[in-house]
Amino acid sequence: MLQINRLVLDTISLLFPELCNACGTNLYGGEKEICTKCLYHLPYTDYHIYPENRVAKQLWGRLPCNAAMAMLYFKKGTRVQNLIHSLKYKDKIDVGVKLGHLLGTRLKLGSVYDNIDLVIPVPLHQKKERQRGYNQSKYIADGIADALNISVSTTHLLRNKQTESQTKKSRYTRYQNMETVFGLQNTSELKDKHILLVDDVITTGATLEACGSSLLNGGIKKLSVAALAFAE
């Protein structure tokens, strides 16, 4: 019976192969979402063990953070872009969970990320989330929370306004556009909490600055920031 089941699974894999979301090659054995080779060769930053890293410095003077990091370097045309694209536009939510878990295991090695009480993903506007079907940052947060054995909240930090693409705008223009976009509810539940704010890719940091400012103004005790990738 086991041999028959194995034969059936092998046939299904041959006809409908699962592909690595980073490089597009076939996945084998126990591989899921990302092949072993890509997992090994992804451009990890190791920012979790360097508090004065480029992400943290980008937010200096803009957002009072306990700590800030991103796990990967992001460049166009790379495996990291393929992973982010699969997560955001191809419904590959398991990619977000897997990468989030990898990120969470790294945070456990950095003492500045001790005693996090709650993980909060950067929210999408309701209209955009309905169009996409999900918020990709929420699944990254799920993976992190699983690794850290804490909870995720999608109800405290809200996006009140839908903004147009910020890709080609300057950092200052992005900040102006984002300044009043986010709001909080049930702030009493956040009081004196250490919050980990999670995003997919950090570019100028304007979105994180706006979200983080809302959380700090709402009375949280400490803010830390983590993202999958940092766009150089």
Residue, then its C-alpha position, 0 to 999 in steps of 0.5 A: m500500500l505504501q509503495i502504491n501511495r508513493l507511486v501515485l505521489d511521484t506521478i502527481s509530482l511528475l505531471f504537476p511539479e511544485l516549483c521553487n518560488a525563488c528560482g523556478t526549479n523543481l522542488y524535491g523530497g521535503e522541500k516546500e515553497i523554496c528549494t534548499k539551494c535558494l534557502y542557502h544562497l539567499p542574500y541574508t543581511d544578518y542585521h538582526i545581530y548588528p543593531e546599527n545596521r542600514v535599516a536602523k540608521q535609515l530611521w534614525g531621527r525619524l522614528p524612535c525604535n528599539a531596533a530595526m532590521a530586514m532579513l534580505y537584500f532586495k534587488k530587481g531581477t533576483r530570487v528575492q524579487n521573485l519571492i516577494h512577487s510570488l507572495k504579493y501577486k501570485d497568492k503564494i501566501d505560504v511563501g510569506v509564512k515560511l520566510g516569516h518563520l525564518l525571520g522570526t528564528r533570527l530575531k530570537l538570536g538578537s537580544v534587542y528583540d527580547n520580550i516582544d508582546l505582539v506582532i502587528p503587520v503594516p495594514l492594507h486599505q480594505k479596498k486593496e485587501r479585497q482586490r488582492g484577497y489578503n495582506q501579504s505582510k500579515y502572513i509574514a507576521d504569522g510566520i514570525a509570531d509562530a517562531l516567537n510563540i506570540s500573537v498577531s494583531t490585525t485589528h489595532l492598526l488600521r489604514n484609513k486612506q488608500t494611497e497611490s503607488q509611492t514607487k517613484k516619489s521622493r522620501y519626503t513626498r512619500y512621508q507627506n502622503m503617508e502622514t495621515v493614512f494610519g490610525l489606531q483603535n482599542t489603544s488601551e490594549l496596546k498600552d505599555k506593550h513592546i510591539l513588533l511592526v512588520d512589513d514586506v520590503i523597506t524602501t524609504g521607510a515612509t510607511l513604517e515611519a507613519c505606522g510606527s508614529s501612530l503606534l507610539n502616539g497610542g501609548i505603546k512602551k517600545l517599538s521594534v521593526a522587522a521586514l523581509a527585505f531592504a531595497e538598497 
